[in-house]
Amino acid sequence: MNPAFSVCVYCGSRPGLNPEFTTAAEQVGRWIGQHGGQLVYGGGHGGLMGLMADAALAAGARVVGIIPKALVEKEWAHKGCTELHIVNTMHERKHMMAERADAFLALPGGIGTFEELFEVWTWRQLGYHDKPIGLLNIEGYYNPLLEFLATSVEQQFLSDWQMGLVRAGTSPSVLLAELVQAAGMSHAARLDCI
C-alpha cells in the first residue's frame, strides 16, 4: 500500500540537552505513522533521528533511511527501517531523500541539519522543486537563526518572498498538517534537474 504522503525530516543524530527535543521528534514520527505517511530521513539510529524513526515505525509508518557508507558505523545505521539505503556520498543521500519526499521538515539539529535545510531551501528558490519546507522551532531553538534571517532581509540579502518559502512553527502536529496540505498529499515535483 502506498503512503498517503512522504515527509523528509532533518534532525540531530544526538538528542540535545532539552527533553522537549526528544518529545518533539517522537511526536513527529508518531504523527506521520498515525496519518498513513512515510518518513524519509538520514537512516541513523542515534539521537533525535533514531527516536523519531522508532516512533514512526511503532505507529505504522513506512520508514526510509538513507545513509552514506562512511556514516553507517558512526551514526549506527537503523537496521529496523522499512527500507535502508546505503549510498556512497552525502550528495547521493540528500538527492535520494529529496526525490522521495513530498515535503521537508527540519527539527533541532547541528551543522548537518542546517546544511540540509538551507540546501532544499536554495533548491526551492531556484525552482528545482516546489515542495513545502517547515522549520520546527521547539523551545525557541531556532529563534537566533530566525532573528539573523530577519536581519538578512533588512540588509536586502534575502527577500520576504524567499523567507516565505519556509514555514516556521512550534507544534509538530500543526506544522506537519500544514506541510502535508501544502504538498497536496501527492508525489509531485521531482528533483530531476539537480
C-alpha positions as CSV (number, residue, x, y, z in Angstrom):
1,M,0.0,0.0,0.0
2,N,1.4,3.4,-1.0
3,P,1.7,6.0,1.8
4,A,-0.6,9.0,1.7
5,F,2.4,11.4,1.8
6,S,6.1,11.3,2.4
7,V,7.9,13.8,4.6
8,C,11.7,14.1,4.7
9,V,12.9,15.1,8.1
10,Y,16.3,16.5,9.0
11,C,17.3,16.4,12.7
12,G,20.1,15.7,15.1
13,S,22.0,12.5,15.4
14,R,22.3,13.5,19.1
15,P,19.4,14.0,21.4
16,G,20.4,17.5,22.6
17,L,20.0,18.8,26.2
18,N,16.3,19.7,26.3
19,P,13.9,16.8,26.7
20,E,11.4,18.7,24.7
21,F,13.5,18.0,21.6
22,T,13.2,14.2,22.1
23,T,9.4,14.6,22.8
24,A,9.0,16.6,19.5
25,A,11.0,14.0,17.5
26,E,8.8,11.2,18.8
27,Q,5.6,13.3,18.1
28,V,6.8,13.9,14.5
29,G,7.4,10.2,13.9
30,R,4.1,9.2,15.6
31,W,2.1,11.8,13.6
32,I,3.5,10.5,10.3
33,G,2.5,7.0,11.2
34,Q,-0.9,7.8,12.5
35,H,-1.8,9.7,9.3
36,G,-0.7,7.0,6.9
37,G,2.5,8.7,5.9
38,Q,6.1,7.8,5.1
39,L,9.2,9.1,6.9
40,V,12.3,9.7,4.9
41,Y,15.4,10.5,6.9
42,G,19.1,10.1,7.2
43,G,19.0,6.5,8.4
44,G,20.7,6.9,11.7
45,H,19.7,5.1,14.9
46,G,21.1,7.6,17.4
47,G,19.7,10.9,18.8
48,L,16.6,12.5,17.5
49,M,16.9,10.6,14.3
50,G,16.6,7.2,16.0
51,L,13.8,8.3,18.4
52,M,11.8,9.7,15.5
53,A,12.2,6.6,13.3
54,D,11.3,4.3,16.2
55,A,8.1,6.3,16.9
56,A,7.2,6.3,13.2
57,L,7.7,2.6,12.9
58,A,5.7,1.9,16.1
59,A,2.8,4.0,14.7
60,G,2.8,2.0,11.4
61,A,4.7,4.4,9.1
62,R,6.9,3.3,6.3
63,V,10.4,4.5,7.2
64,V,13.0,5.0,4.5
65,G,16.6,5.6,5.8
66,I,19.3,6.8,3.5
67,I,22.8,6.8,4.9
68,P,26.3,7.0,3.3
69,K,28.8,4.2,3.9
70,A,31.1,6.5,5.9
71,L,28.3,7.1,8.5
72,V,27.0,3.5,8.8
73,E,29.0,2.9,11.9
74,K,29.3,6.5,13.2
75,E,25.5,7.0,13.1
76,W,24.7,3.4,13.8
77,A,22.5,2.7,10.7
78,H,19.0,1.9,11.8
79,K,18.5,-1.7,10.7
80,G,14.8,-1.6,11.5
81,C,13.9,0.8,8.7
82,T,11.3,-0.4,6.2
83,E,14.0,0.4,3.5
84,L,17.6,1.2,4.4
85,H,19.7,2.5,1.5
86,I,23.5,2.7,1.9
87,V,24.9,5.1,-0.6
88,N,28.4,6.3,-1.5
89,T,28.2,10.0,-0.9
90,M,26.4,12.7,1.1
91,H,25.3,14.2,-2.2
92,E,23.6,10.9,-3.2
93,R,22.0,10.7,0.2
94,K,20.5,14.2,0.0
95,H,19.3,13.8,-3.6
96,M,17.6,10.5,-2.8
97,M,16.0,11.9,0.3
98,A,14.7,14.8,-1.7
99,E,13.4,12.7,-4.5
100,R,11.4,10.5,-2.1
101,A,9.8,13.5,-0.3
102,D,6.6,15.5,-0.8
103,A,7.6,17.9,1.9
104,F,10.6,18.8,4.1
105,L,10.9,19.4,7.9
106,A,13.8,20.4,10.0
107,L,13.9,19.7,13.7
108,P,16.6,20.8,16.1
109,G,20.0,19.6,15.0
110,G,23.5,20.6,14.2
111,I,25.6,21.5,11.2
112,G,24.2,18.6,9.0
113,T,20.6,19.6,9.7
114,F,21.4,23.3,8.9
115,E,23.1,22.4,5.7
116,E,20.3,20.1,4.6
117,L,17.7,22.8,5.4
118,F,19.5,25.5,3.5
119,E,20.1,23.3,0.5
120,V,16.5,22.3,0.0
121,W,15.5,26.0,0.6
122,T,18.0,27.1,-2.1
123,W,16.7,24.4,-4.5
124,R,13.2,25.7,-3.8
125,Q,14.0,29.3,-4.6
126,L,15.8,28.2,-7.8
127,G,12.7,26.3,-8.9
128,Y,14.3,22.8,-8.7
129,H,11.3,21.7,-6.7
130,D,8.1,23.3,-5.3
131,K,7.7,21.2,-2.2
132,P,6.9,22.9,1.1
133,I,9.6,23.3,3.8
134,G,9.0,23.6,7.5
135,L,11.2,24.6,10.5
136,L,10.0,23.1,13.8
137,N,11.2,25.7,16.4
138,I,11.0,23.7,19.6
139,E,11.6,25.7,22.8
140,G,12.9,28.6,20.7
141,Y,15.9,26.6,19.4
142,Y,15.8,28.4,16.1
143,N,14.9,31.9,17.4
144,P,18.5,33.2,16.9
145,L,18.5,31.8,13.4
146,L,15.2,33.4,12.6
147,E,16.4,36.7,14.0
148,F,19.5,36.5,11.8
149,L,17.4,35.8,8.8
150,A,15.3,38.8,9.5
151,T,18.5,40.8,9.7
152,S,19.4,39.4,6.2
153,V,16.0,40.6,4.9
154,E,16.6,44.1,6.5
155,Q,20.0,44.2,4.8
156,Q,18.5,43.2,1.5
157,F,20.4,39.9,1.1
158,L,17.2,37.9,1.5
159,S,13.7,38.9,0.3
160,D,10.3,38.4,2.0
161,W,9.5,36.1,-0.9
162,Q,12.5,33.9,0.0
163,M,11.6,33.9,3.7
164,G,8.0,32.9,2.7
165,L,9.3,29.6,1.3
166,V,9.9,28.2,4.8
167,R,7.1,27.8,7.3
168,A,8.2,28.0,11.0
169,G,6.1,26.6,13.7
170,T,6.2,25.3,17.3
171,S,3.6,22.5,17.2
172,P,4.6,19.3,15.4
173,S,1.1,18.3,14.6
174,V,0.0,21.7,13.3
175,L,3.2,22.2,11.2
176,L,3.0,18.7,9.7
177,A,-0.6,19.1,8.8
178,E,0.2,22.4,7.0
179,L,3.1,20.8,5.1
180,V,1.0,17.8,4.0
181,Q,-1.8,20.1,3.0
182,A,0.6,22.3,1.0
183,A,2.1,19.3,-0.7
184,G,-1.4,18.3,-1.8
185,M,-0.7,14.8,-0.4
186,S,0.7,13.9,-3.8
187,H,4.1,12.7,-5.0
188,A,4.7,15.6,-7.4
189,A,7.7,17.7,-8.5
190,R,10.8,15.5,-8.6
191,L,14.3,16.9,-8.5
192,D,15.4,15.9,-11.9
193,C,17.5,19.0,-12.6
194,I,19.8,18.6,-9.5
